[in-house]
Structures are given as C-alpha cells and as structure tokens.
Amino acid sequence: MKHVLEADSVQKFFNHKLVVSDVYLKCETGDIIGLLGRNGSGKSTLLKIIFGMVPADYKFVRIDGKLQVKTSELLKEIGYLPQDNFIPKHFSVAKTIQLSISKEKRNVFCDDSMIQSMLNKKISHLSGGELRYLEIKLILFNDSKFVLLDEPYNGLAPVMVENINALIRENAKSKGIIITDHNYRNVIEVSTKLILMVAGKTHHLKDTNELIERGYLKEGML
C-alpha cells in the first residue's frame, strides 16, 4: 500500500529573517527524494520542521491526507537520522540492536555481513563508516512510513556509500525516504526525484541539468 507525506506552506523565521519560505514537498512510498542546496539554504531546518523537532511559524504536514498536528503522532510515522551520532558511546552494538529492534526483526537485521562484523564491538570502537551504517539501518528498520536522512554520508569511504545506498534502495520499497547531504553526487546517485532549495524555497527539478541552470552546480560538475 502506498503512503503519502506532504509538507505544505512551511514557513520559518530566525531573528526576523525568513529561512524557510512557502515550501511544498511530497514524498510517497518508493520515492527517494534528494534535497539539495547550498549551506544555509534551509535543508536541515526543513527536515527538523517536518519531523517536529523545530517549531515552524506556519506548516501543514499531512500523512495519507490526514493533517498531523501533534509531534507525538509524527514520531510514529517518520524516522529521522540527525547529522550527529546518536548512539551512546559506552553501549555495545549487541545491546543497541536489542534495545532498538523488535525480536521478530532481529534475525533479518543481523543477516548482513557488515552488521555481523561489528556485533562483538562497543560503539566507541566502530569506525565512522561502521557507526553511520548501523545508525542508518536502525532508523530504516523502525516501523515508520517515512525516513528523513540528514547528512547520511558524512565522512564515509566510497565503499561504505555503496553499502548505504543499497540499504536505502532496499528500504524504499516499503517507505518514502528524503535525503539531504553536502555530497551531491551521492544524493543524485540514489535519488528518484530531486528538489533544490534556494534561499528557503523549494524547486522541483525535472532533470539534473537544472542544478546547473539554477546555479547550484557549475558546468562539468555533474
């Protein structure tokens, strides 16, 4: 069954400056939406507003046509990966999985050579790439219909990026996913749709050439 997330008429002021302006965004099950834009264009702020972490001056968030007013309701429907690592360093990987993944899903979660290789480690002993992979998989495995990934590729080696993109594609079969990251190539590679944010406004792109036309990339950068 398809699910639909819509964020409509989103506005946010910081110190009387409009940082997110009249945004419209629609994400369906199966979509991997790449949200691109320069630093300060409002991408992370928009994800936090949709998730309910940051209050907006104005917003409508609908899931399957139903207006979501309470943050507690949104938390059930939307998973969110923050830019910074969120698992306590003193935890073990095994304990983290036990606390985060339901018993029925644990075998499937661990049936993965990457996860197997870190099962006996502490979180503090994981490489940056291993930790990010674990965090992203935990978020993708929760029961939410939609997932927002903020800087998932931060500091990752190319082989880890491929593993994470495979994970994202696999999970997009049953969820809608929105990604923002400074590494635009990784985002373009995995996305099925692209949205460019410029000065707090969203532009829905028909193809990647518009990234050059709208001044986000220079000729030859694609």
N, C-alpha and C positions, 0 to 999 in steps of 0.2 A: 504493500500500500504506500502511495506517495504522500509525503508530508510537505507542508509549505511554511517557511518562515518569512515574514515580511517586516521590515523596519521602514517606517514611513514618517515623513515630516520631522525628522530628527534635527533638533537644534540645541547647540550647547555654547554658552558664553563662558569665557575665563577672563576675569578682570575687565568686563565690559567689551571684550573682543570676541567676535563670533568665530569659533574654531570648527564647529560642525554646522553646516547650513542646509536645511531642507533636503536632507538625504533620503533617497529611496533605494532600498535593497531587497531583492527577493531571492531566496535560496530554497531549492526543492531537493528532496531525496534524490541522490545520484549526481547532484551538482558538486563540483569542486570550484569554488569561486576564489579567484586570486584578486586580492585587494592591494593595488599598487599605489605608490605616491611617494613624494619626497618626504624627508624628515619634517615633522611639524604640519603635515597636510591633514592630520586628524584620524589616521587609520586606527591606531591603538585605542584612541579615545572612543571611536565609534564602536569597536568590538566590546569595550568595557560598558558602554551605554546599553548595547543590545543585551549583554549578559546581566545587567542590573547592578554592576559594581560602582558605576559612576552615574550620579543623577544627571538627567538632561533637563533643560528648560522646557523642552517640548519633545514628545516622542509618542509614536504608536507602534507597539510590537504585537504582531498577530501571528499565532501559530494555528495552521489549518483554519484560518478565517476568524479565529476567536481572539479577541483583544486580551493581552496579558498585562495585568496591572501590578500584580504582586511579584516582587523579586523571588519569593519562595517558590512560586509557580514556575518561573523561568528556569530556576535551578534544576528542576526535574526534566525540563525539555531540552536544555542547552548545556553542553560541556564546554569548558574554557581552559585553554593552556596559556598561562601567563608567560611573559618574557623570561622571568627569573625562575630558577629551580625551586620547586615547592615541597619536595620530599625531605623530611628531617634527616640530616647527615648521619645521625647515630643509628638510624634504622638499618636493618638488613634488607636485602632485596626480597628474601622469602617472606619476611614479616609485612613488608609493604604490599606485596601481592595478596597475602592472606587478608589484610585489612581492607583492600580496595576492590578485590574481585570476588564475586559470589562463588560459592562452592561448585555450582554446576558449570561455571565458565572457566574454572581454574586450569583444567587439563588442556583446554583449547588455547588458553592464554599462554601456557608454558610450552606448547608444542611448537617451538620456534628456536632455531639454533642460537640466535642472538640472546634470547632470554635464558636458555639453558646455560650458556657460557658465563652468565653472571649470577645464577641462583645462589651460589655459596658465598657471595661477596657482601660487604657492607656498602651502603650508598656512598660513603666517603671514599671508597676505593674504586669507584667506577670512573672511567674516562668521561669527558664531557659528552662525547657522542653516545656512549652507552646509556648515560643518565637521561639524555634527551629522548632517546629511543624508548626507554622504559616509561618515561612520563607521557609521551605521546600515545603509546599503546594503552596505558591506564585510562587516559581520557577517552580514547576511541572505543574502549571496551565498556564504558558505562552505558546505562540504558537510555541516554538522551537521544533525541531525534536529530539534533544538530550539534556540530562541534566548531568552535572558534579557535584557531591556532595562531597565536601571536609570536612571531619570530621562531618558528619551529626549527629552522636550520642553523641557528646561531652557533658559529664556530665548528661546524661539522665538516669532516672529510667527505670527499665526493662519494666514496663507497657507502657511507652512512646515509647520505642524502638519498641515494638509490633505494636503500632499505626502507627509509621512512616514506618515500613516495609510493613504494609498493604497498606499504601498510595503509596509507591514505586511500589509494585507489581501491583496495580490497574493501575497506570500511565504507567507502562512498556508495557501495551497492545498497546499503541499508540506511544511510544517513546523508544529510546535507552538510557540506564542510566549507568553511570560509577560512582562507589563509592570508596572512599578511607577513611579509618578510623583506628585509633590505636586499636579499639576494634575488633580484627579479628573475634571473634565469631559472632558478629552481621553482619559483612560483609559476612561471609561464609553462614550464615543462610538465607540471602535474595538473594544471587547472583546465577545466572545461569551459569556463567563462572568465572574462577579465573585467574588473572595474577599476578605473583610475580616479584617485581622489586628488583634486587640485583646490587648494585654499578652502578645504572643508566641504566641497561639493563633489558628488559622485557623477562619473561619466561612464556609461555602459559601452564597452568597446565591441565593435564588430570583428576586428582583427588586430593582430599585434602591431601592424604599421601605424595604427592610431597613437601608439605610445610615442612614436617619433613625431607625428603630426602635431600632437598636443604638447610637445616639448619635454616629455618625461625622459626620453632617451635621445641620444644623438644618432645620426646616420652611422651604420656599421656596428651598433652595439647589440643588435638582435642576434 
